[in-house]
Amino acid sequence: MATASTFKMKFARADEHLKALNNEVAAFLQTHPYEIVTTEDISAGSLCAQVIYRHAPSDLLLMLIGDVLHNLRSALDHLAWSLAGPHANRLTEFPIFLDKTRFHAVSRQGIPDRGSGLEKMHDIPLPAQTAIESVQPYQKVHGLPEHREPLWLLHQLSIEDKHRTLNLVAAGVDARLDVRTSPVHPAYGLTGRTGCLPLEDCQEIYRIPLPANPSQVKDYSNFTFDVALDPKGPGRGTSLREGLRDVQEAVGEAIKLLEPFVR
């Protein structure tokens, strides 16, 4: 049976892995793994800039992601076991649901459906069950898009990581576009700025008409890169470090809320 100390130990271990992950991301970015390359597309009559991947993330970074996710998810499940006390069994789990109906699903006889939130919380004190429901992703307590609700992000990424390595992409955390021509012509000028925008290998950043004299084009753009989760996966392009930090904070909040109910 999980004790009051094990979920704290799991949470502390996740923090250690997260610090190591942040250091590994910083070291990876120092290798300048991503670069913006500008080319002339003569046939299309345009000037095109694309992001090019020069280096892949290290295996250590990929493994650290799984370590963080595993320990944060385990912290919640150990907490659920501690709340259920001696009645905890293989069905006991900290429920994470995006669908309120599925969370409360019961049979015609009033028995919690298999896999429902109510079944996972069996024998947990009712006040603690109410507290657990208050942090469910469907409550949208963080005011974020559904896929970015921290506990839902944890649930989805944890499942993904169990079956295959999470895919990482570049992110233009601070991409300042400033493309000019001389003499200045409004058809060729381009300015702008982005936040955390996931960028896949060879993704086009901009395309502008190619002037008669390409040497007149001056690109003063500046890109500060970071690492993001695959936009095609459950992370949907979320900044890796920001997303995991939000997940860690949400798990910490759940532990703080529920610890007084531990038997």
Secondary structure, 3 states (H helix, E strand, C coil): CCCCCHHHHHHHHHHHHHHHHHHHHHHHHCCCCEEEEEEEECCCCEEEEEEEECCCCCHHHHHHHHHHHHHHHHHHHHHHHHHHHHHCCCCCCCCCCCCHHHHCCECCCCCECCCCHHHHCCCCCHHHHHHHHHCCHHHCCCCCCHHHCHHHHHHHHHHHHHHCCCCEEEEEEEEEEEEEECCCCCCCCEEEEECCEEECCCCEEEEEECCCCHHHEEECCEEEEEEEECCCCCCCCCEHHHHHHHHHHHHHHHHHHHHHHCC
